[in-house]
């Protein structure tokens, strides 16, 4: 089946969200050559086209309206916008559910939020530019795949206050892991490893988009936390002959320390 013009519009959506053919192929679990061939020939099955659209978080009716405006996609909110969200727990819940592509009916069925209230919360998020509210209580996210909360901002501050609750868990269930790895590496290796960790985060985001077409009950909620820092446990620090000096990252790499100088932690909880 031929869809002609649809593919150009779809490519525009990919560019806006920073997605490459390789990213799309990984999300759909096919080869990059397959994706390139589809766009080169501009031909595929309707089912495949719907899957291609789901990766860009757009449907065929939206594709028909034309390419997206890049200025509408956000990589982060402002401090004021984050504060507005975190000050209203129901708004915060709906924002997180929207990031998880949870359907409207599922949200009001899961939380004690009325239909009218949920619609008003969607409208607030639409006003912020976080999402676009569509007919029949549907919505489309207006954030890039690299969207993240402000480091040290209102939402991350809220998250940090709840970290003890997050880590009070065995992490033994299927699909969960908690790893702490102490290493000593060069400055160059450190940056290279950080880039790989960022790719892991992107892999999760891409799979999230690819699986968004599945029913809510088939998609398990996961929280992914990636953290890398120079750190020494207080118990180690207390046994030092001389207290550690305050220093920046470049000094911490250039000068060795008595305790574990770097900890890379990857945590995932369902």
N, C-alpha and C positions, 0 to 999 in steps of 0.2 A: 504494500500500500504506500502511495507517495503522498508526502505532506508538504513538499516544496518549501514555501516561505517560513514555515514553522521552525526549521532548523537554524536559520539566521537569528531569529528572535531568541531561540533557546541558547545559542552561543553567546548572545549579548547578556543573558542572565548569568551564564557561567562566568563571563569576564567580570561582571559587576561583583560577583561573590568571590572572585579570586580563585575559581576552580579551573583546573587544567583537564585535558582529556585523561591524563593519568589518574587524577583524583576521581573523576567520574567512573573510570574503569574499576578502580579499587572499591569504590562504594557499591558498584553493581556486581562485583566479583566476576568480571570478564576481562579479557585482554585489552590493552590500550589499542592494539591494532583493530579490534572489533569496533571500538568507539570511533576511531578515525574513519573506518570504512563506512559506518552508518552516516556520518556527517559528510563524507565525500560523495556518497551515492544519494544522500538525502532520501533514504528509504529504509523503513523498518516496520515491524508489526505495531499495532496500536498499543499492545501491552508493553512492548519495549519503549515506545515513546512516552507512555505514562510513567515508566520507571525513570527515564531520563529527566522528565519534568520534576519528579519527586526529589531528585538530588539537588535541584535548584530551588526547592520549596515553592513551586509554581505549578498551576494546572493548565490544561490546554486552553480553557476559556481566557485565562490571564495572558497566555502567550499570544492569543489572537488580538489582544488589545495593543500589542507592541512591546518594544524593549523597555526595561526598567530604567528609571533615572538613578544614576549612581549616587547623587547627593542624598537620596532617601535612605540608603543603607547605612547603618551605624556600625562603627567598630566599638564604641562605648558611649555611655550616657554622660551627662554632666553631673557634678556633685549635687546640684539642686534636684535633678531628676531622680537620682539614686535615693536621695533623702526622702523625697515624696513617696517613693515605692516602699522603702523600709519602714516609714512611719505608719503605714497602713498594712497590717499583716494580711488582710484579705487581698489587697492589691499585689502584695509580694507573692502570695500563693499563686494567684492567677498568672503573674508574670513568669514564674518558674514553670508552671504548667504549660504555658504557651511556648516557652523555650523547649519543652519536652514534646511539643506537637500534640498535646492532649486535646481531644475534642471537647467542644462546649458541653455536650450532654454528660460526658465523663466527669468533667470538673464539678458541675453542680450535683452530680450523683455521688461524688466522692467526698466533697466538703460541704459544710453547712453554709452554703452561699446560695441565696435565692437566684432564680433566673434573671429577674430584673436587676438585682445587685451585680450579678456577673456581667451582664451587658454593659452596665455603667462603668465597671472596672475595665472592660475591654475598650470602652470609649476613651477612658483616661490614657490607657496605653497607646491608643491610636493617636491621641493628641500629642503625646510625648514623641511619637514617631517610632516607637518600639515595634509596633505591628500595624497592619492595615485591617480594619474591621470590614468584613464582606457581608453580603446578604445571607440570611438564614443562620446568623450567629457563627459564621465561619470567619477565619482570619488568615492573614499571610504575614509571616515574620519579615521585618525590615531591618535585619541585622546581618552582617557578614559572617562567614564561617569562623573568622578570627575575633569575633566579638568577645569582650571580657569586661568584667567589673573593674572599676578604678582601683589600682593598688593603694591600699590605705584609705579607700573611700568608705562611704557609709555602709554599703552592703558587705564589703570585705571585713569591715570592723564588726558587723553583726555576725558574720561567719566565724570570725576568730573567737568571739565570746562563746560560741557553741561548739568549739573544737573538742572539749572534753566529752561531750555527748557523742560526737562523731567517732572518737577513738575508743570509747568504752564498748568495744565490740570484738569478737574473736577473729573476724576476717578469715574464717575457716570454710565458709560456704562456697559452693560452686560459683565461679566467676568473681571471687574476691581474693585479694592479696594485700599483704602489708610487708614491705621490704625496707630495711635500713642497711645501707651499704657505706662503709667508711673507706675512703680512698685518698690517695695523694696523686695528683695529676698536674701536668703543665697547664699554663694559661691557655694555650692553643687547644689542648685536649678538653679543657673545661668548656670552652665555647662550642666545640664540636659536639660534646655530649648534650649540652643545653639545646642545641639545634635538633638533635634526635628526639629529645623529650618533647619539644614543641611539635614535632611531627606526630608523636603518639597522640597528643591532644587533638591534632587535626584529624587523625585517623578516626578517633571516636566521633568527632563532629560530622565527618563524612558518612560514617555508618549510621549515625543518628538520622541524617537526612534521607539516606537510602531506605531505612526501615520505617520511615514516617508513613508510608502508604499502608503498612500493616495495621490491623485492628489494635486498639489500645491494650487489650488484654494479652496480646502476644509480644508486647514490648516491655521488658523489665526496666525499672528505673535504676540507674547507676549514678553514683556521684564519684567523680574522678578528681583526685587532689594530687598535684605535682608540686614538690617543693625542693629547692636546692639552695643551700647556704653554707657558709663557713660557721662551724658550731662545735663547741666543746661542752659536754654535760657539766652541770654545776658540781657534781660529785668529783669529776676529774679536776676541774678548775680549783677546787678547794684544796687539793693535794699538791698544787704547784709550789715550788720554792719562791717564785716571784709571780705576782699577779700579772695576768695578760694585759698587754697594752691595747688601747683602742686603735685600730688601723683600718685602712680602706682595703678594697678587694685586691688591688695591685700589690700592696704590701703583703697581704695574706698569702698570695701566690708565691712571691719572691722569697719570703722568709718562712722557714719551717717552724712548727709549733710542737710542744711536748705531747699534746693530746691529738685525737682524731681531728684533722683540720677541715675536712669537708664531708658533708653527709648528703647523699642523694636519696630522697625518699619518694617512693611511688605508692599511693594508697588508692584503693578502689573498693567501694562499698555498695552493696545492693540495698 
